[in-house]
Amino acid sequence: MPLATIATERLILRPPRREDAEAIYQGYATDPEVARFVIWKPHRSMEETVAFLDHFLEHGEDGYPWVMTLTAGGVIGAMHLRVHAPWSEFGFNIARSHWGRGYGTEAVRAVIDFGLELPEIYRVQAMCHVDNGASARVMEKAGMVREGVLHRYMLFPNLGTEPQDVFVYAASEGVLHRYMLFPNLGTEPQDVFVYAATR
């Protein structure tokens, strides 16, 4: 994917650089509260952050990675929009020192707008653990709709070894709205129901 930069009133989302490693490590990568509801464990060394960032930079072909910076300067978080046309999915994290200031909502709105402007994308979605009320509120404030719960769907290594329930949010209303292409029904993505059996 081509690199992209997004500017909002207070934030700049820009592609990460290797020299961001120290700010990421010092700002949030070691914080167990930031890592609680994400799919990576807190970093134990700067070398781990550098390796994580190198992997991120080398394997960004499926989407758009960003570090979240203040317009005045300083890395405060990260976002990643993964493209799985006809839909895309994002994740984000913000340093605890910047929680509660509306930065998440501002960034999510901008990424939704960016995603829906991609010609191959009809839907932008995100998931969060059912106990992650802060992320749920961010997505609702950004105008996303909670479409349902996926039971025992995702592993959160900081919460144990069993898959956890997640909420599914989308930028447009529906049940996995405009999610899947059915070639015998035309060229536009169609809505689908999700059924599952879990143990």
N, C-alpha and C positions, 0 to 999 in steps of 0.2 A: 504494500500500500504506500502511496506517496505520503510524505510527512505533512502535517498540518498544524497550524497554530490558531487558537481561538482566543479572542479577547472579549472580556465582559467589562462591566463598570469597574469592578474591583480586582479582577483576576486575569491572569494570562495562563492558558493551558498550552504548553509547548512541548515538543518532543524531548525526552530525557537525554541527558548527556552523561558521560562517565564521571565528569567532575561534579555531578550532583550527588555522588555517593555519600560524601560526608554530611551534607545537609539532610539527606534522607535518613542516614544512620542516627544522627543526633536528634532529628526532629520527631521521628515516629517509629522507625523500624524496630527499635528495641522495646517499645512500650507494649506490655501485655494487654492493656485496655484497648489500644488501637487494634491489636491483632486478634482480639477475642472472637470476633465474628467474621474473620477473613480466612482464606484458604492457605495462608502461610504462617509459619511460627515466628515469634519474635527473633530478630537476628542477635547472635551472640558475639559478633565481631564485625569490624569494618570490612574484613575480607569477605565475609558472607554477604554483606550488602553490595560490594563490588561485583561478586559473582552473580548475584541476583540481577543486578542492573545489566551486566554483560549478557546474560541469558535473555533478558527482556529486549535488549537492543538487537540481538541476533535473530530473535524469533518473533518479530513484530509484523510479519508479513500477513497475518490474519486480521489486522486491524490497525487502530490508531492509539499508540501509547502516549500519555502526557504526564508531565509533572505539573502540579498546580502551584502557581506562584502568585504572590500579591503583585499588583501593578507597581507598588513601591519597592518590590524586590523581596526575595526570600521564598524558599520552597516550603509549602505548608501541606502538601499531600500529593496524591497521584490518582489518575483515572486511566481506564483502558476501554476503548470501544472495539469489540470483536465483531467482525462482519461475517455473517453466515447467510448471505442473500437467499431469500428475500427479507430476512430479518437481521437485526444486530442486537448485541447485548453489552451492557457496560457494568463495570464495577468501580468502586472508588474508596479511598480512605483519606482521612484528614488528621493532622497532628492534634492531639488532645488540647494543646494550648490554644487552638483556633476553633474548637467546638462551640456551638451555640451562637454563631455570628452570621449565619445564613450563607456561608461560603458554599456549603454542599448543594443547597437548593439552586444557587446562582450557577454553579458549574453544571449541575444536572440539566437545567433548562437549556444551557448553551449546547451541551452534547446531544440532547434530543433534537434540537433544531439542526445541528450539523448532520446527524445521522439521517434524518428524514429528507435532507437535501441531496443525499447520495442517490443517484438514479436507480440503483438496484435495490434500494431499501424501502420497505413499506411499513416497517414496524421496528420500534426500539423498545427493548425490554430490559429488566433487571430483576434480580432476586435478592432477598435478604432473609436471614434466619428469623423465625417467627417471634423470637424474643428480642430482636434488635429494633426496638421501638424508635430509636433515633434515626436510623436509616429509612425506616418505613415512613416516618414523618417527612423526611427530606423529599422522598419521591412523591408523596401526596401533595406537598406544597409546590412541587415542580409541575403538577398537573397530571401525574400518572395515575392510572386506575389499577387498584388491586384486583386481579382477575381470579385469584384463588390460592390454594395451598397445594404444594407438591409434597406429599408425605414421604419421609425417609429418603430424601432425594440427594442431599449433598453432604459431603464430609467436611467438617470443620475441625482441623487437627487440634485446636486449642480447647475443644469441648469434649473430646473423647474419640473413640474409634468407631462409633456407630453413626450411620447417616442420619441427618437431621431434617426436620420439616422446614420448608422455606415458603415465603410469600412470593408470588409472581406479580410484578407490576409491568404495565405497558403504557406507552405514550398515547395509545388510543383505546377506546372502550371496546370490550368484547371478550370472548373466551378464546384465548390465543388467537387474537384477531389478525387477519391477513398474514398467517403464519406459514402456510405450506402450499407449494405448487402442485396442482393436480392437472397433468397435461391434457387429460380428456375433458376438462372443464374450462379450458381457456388459458390465457397467459397471465392472469392476475392471481396473486396468492389468495387463498381461501381461509375462512375461519375453521378452526377445528376444536372439538372437545378432547379433553385428556382424561383417560380412564387408567387406573392403576390398581394392582393388587400389591400389598406390602406385607412384610412379616415383622 
